[in-house]
């Protein structure tokens, strides 16, 4: 399936209020709501998160809130067969994150890999110039043979980078020299 959004994403949840709760307690609650199963190392997944919702929300919104709360504590969800692993972000980027190229990626804190072909700007140059824009735990790699970027990060961060690429990857970004003959004025005056 595309993305990690639950199949019942549009169903309504009357109560998804977890102020200052253990991560694993919220994971158990979201597992019951979504039917998703998690694998985790209880010694590694420690800490508290807060998801506060005083009004009914959809299961999809609860899922996205869970992903964001995990991300804020330095954790990510990585698919592993029929299960989802809860991992530290630092090790999640080494795992098999979902890959997006043509299909529409999510717009949440899901950890994904996005393959981005560039048309006009050089992928290696872009990588070197904008590497500092990436969070420390993200990865950006240029593949020069096809002038492509490969980025692993949260979908939200990658989508923001896509906006930047959309503004820069346009025809005519490079300077070119054009000689224009002047007909009705002196070149010295125009210069």
N, C-alpha and C positions, 0 to 999 in steps of 0.2 A: 504494500500500500504506500501511496505517496504521503510522506510526512508521518508524524507521530500522533496527529490529532485523533482522538477517539471516535469510533463509529457513531456514538450517541452524542456527539458534540453539541447538538442543538437542544438536547433535553435540559430541563430546568432543575436546578438544585436549590431547595429551600434554605439549606443551612450549610455553608462552607466557611465557617468562622474558626480560625485557629491562631489566636494571638499567642505568641511566645510558646510554640509547641515543638516537641522533638521532631526532627526531620523524618524519622522512620514512622512516627505516628501519623504524620500528614501523608506519607507515602502509602501507608495502609489504607487510609481513607480514600485517597485518589484511586488506588487500585480497585476498591469496591465500586466506586462510581464508574470507572472507565472499563473495567474488565481487563486491564493491563496487569501483567505480572512483572515484578521487579526482582533483580538479583543484586545483592550488595554485600559488602563486608561490614558487619556491624561494628568492628573495631575502627574502621576507616570513616564510616558515615556517622559522624557525631556533630551535634550542634542543634541550635534552635532556629526556627524560622517563624515568621508571622504572615499569615494570610487572613485578612480581615474583610468580611463581606456581611454587611448588615441587611442586605436585600437579596432576594433570589437572583442567582446568576445561572448561566448555562454551564453544562459540563465542560464545554470547550474553553470557556473563560476560567473555570476552576483549574483546568489542565494548564493553561497558559500562565496563570498566577503561580502554580506549583513550579513550573519551569523557571520562571523569573526568580522566585524565592530561592530555589536551588542555586541558580547562577550567582545570586548575590552572596551566597556562602561559599562559592568556589566549586560547585558541583555541576555535573551535566548528566543527561540521559543519553545512553548509547545503545542502539539496537543490538541484540545478541540472540539470533534465532527468534523464537516465540516470546522471548523475554526482553526486558529493558534493564540494562545495567545502570546503576547509579555510581558514577565515577567522579574522581577529582578532575577538574577541567584540564589540568596539566597532563594527565594520562589519557583523557578522553580524546584529545587531538591525535593520539597515536592509534586509536581504534578505528573500526570500520563505521564511520559516520555515513548517513545517507548522502548520496551524490546527486546534485541537481545541475542540469545543463539546460535542457529545453523545457522541462516541466516546471511549473510555477512553485517556487519554494514557499515555505511558511513565513509568517511575519511574527515570530515569537522568539523566545530564548532557547529554542531547540538548537543543539550543536549539529551543524551540517558541513558538508564540503560542496563548494560551488565551483564549477568549471566555467570560466568566462572568456570567450574568444574576443580579442580586440581587433578592430578593423584598421584604425588609423594611427594609434599610438603604439609605441614599442612596449611590450609586456615587461621586458627586463628593466627598462628605464622606469616604468610605472612602479614596479616592485621596489626598486631602490629608492625612489622618491617618496613613496607613500607608506613604506614599511613602518615608520614611526606613528602612523595613524591607527595602526592595528593594536588591539590590546595585547599585553605580554603573552597571554596564553594562546593567542591565535597563531595561525600559520598562513603565510602567503608565499607562493612559489611561482615564478615565471617559467613557462615552457617555451623556449625561444623558437623551436622548430615549427610550431603552429601559432606563434604569437598569442599564447593563451595564459591566463592567470588561473591558478588553483588556490582557493582560499578555504581554510577550515576555521570556523568561528561560529558564533551564534547567528541565526538567520537574520535577526534584527541588525546586527553590525554589518553583515554582508550586504543586506539590502541598502544600508546607508552608503556603503562603498560603491554599490551599483549606481546610485544617484550621482555620485562624483564621476564615475566612469562615463555615465551618460552625458555629462556636461563637457568632458574632455575628449572623448573618443569620437570626434567629428571630423569631417573632411576639411582640409585646409588648416589644420592646426600647426603644420610646419611652415616655416617661412620659405618663400621661394623668390627667385630673382626674375623680374619681368622687365623687358626693355620696351618703353612706350615712345613711339616717335611723336614729336610735338609739331603741330602744323601751323598754328596761328599765334605763337608766342615764342619768346626766347627761353631756352632751357635754363639759362642763368637766373632769369626772373622767377620762374616756377620753383626752382630749387630754393 
